[in-house]
Amino acid sequence: MAGAVKAQLGASNLTGPGVAINVDYLPASHYIRPEDSLKMPATTSQQRISLGAAFLLSSHVDTITGKVRTWSLGAFGTYSKFTNKDYEKQIFPDELLGTQISLLHKRTINSKWSLMAMVSAGVFTDMEKIDYEDVVINGGVIFIKRYNPRFSLGIGAVLTNSFGAPMVLPAFLLSWKTNGRFKVEVNIPEKISVSSTLNKYDDLALALRLSGAAFDVEKHPDNKRQLGYSEITVGLENTFHLTRKVDFNIAGGSVLVSSVQFREKKLSSIFSDVPSHRLATNFYLSAGVRWNFR
């Protein structure tokens, strides 16, 4: 719902009740400094492990109206280890940890409209020091209009303390899927993919994925405690259906964007223009296992 506080599991993302684990490797890339976009000798590599679990707490269907109400609980965590070499001063952190537990409620309003509400709490830290500054609390509501079985659009608002004081931000959701041998899926703000079922055991997809999060950090330039991490990847994702409930995913491709930005933790900073510390384009490898409860 809120774009920056969701653990990203890549191809192992849960689409329903289940448990998933995913491991990513981003090899050493040269640092590109923001002032002149010059590629420097300094390099950063990244190893990341992500865990996710989702549980259906209750589900009720009104047999007369067909309206549905569900309550779900989710828990997610991502740990990233950065290996930084040959920097004159530290830019990228040594490690980042993001954890979150969330309660999600969905209900049907009528044949076209539904509502999705969420409240979550988590810790997003560089692990140098963990205190109340690292705690992120979010809550929000999105109203979703279902135009047809394949296309829906949602808009709403989320309340977050990511920038220190609580503030309200807009929330946006777009979901579009096609049928046929090749399936196109647009799920903003998460991914755009084209997939095909090779056989009953194997699905292949080409996916563009967007991910990111905001962390409170102790090692920061000019007292700018908030580190915003952004990543855009494009690659092939192969999903093997080992059983009716267990999937194995392997993926690889190109990291188009990998960058960090530092801001002060105050409301005015969200509108300020800050430099983006980037890493050069490189490849990535990813593997994961997903166990679907249903």
Secondary structure, DSSP 8 states (H G I E B T S, - for coil): --TTS----GGG--SSSEEEEEEEEEEEEEEE-TTT--EEEEEEEEEEEEEEEEEEEEEEE-TTT--EEEEEEEEEEEEEEEEEES-SS--S-SEEEEEEEEEEEEEE-SSSEEEEEEEEEEEEE-SS--SGGGEEEEEEEEEEEEEETTEEEEEEEEEE-TTSS-EEEEEEEEEEE--SSEEEEEEETTEEEEEEEEETTEEEEEEEEEEEEEEE-SS-GGG--EEEEEEEEEEEEEEEE-SSSEEEEEEEEEEEEEEEEEE-SSGGGGGS---EEEE--EEEEEEEEEEE--
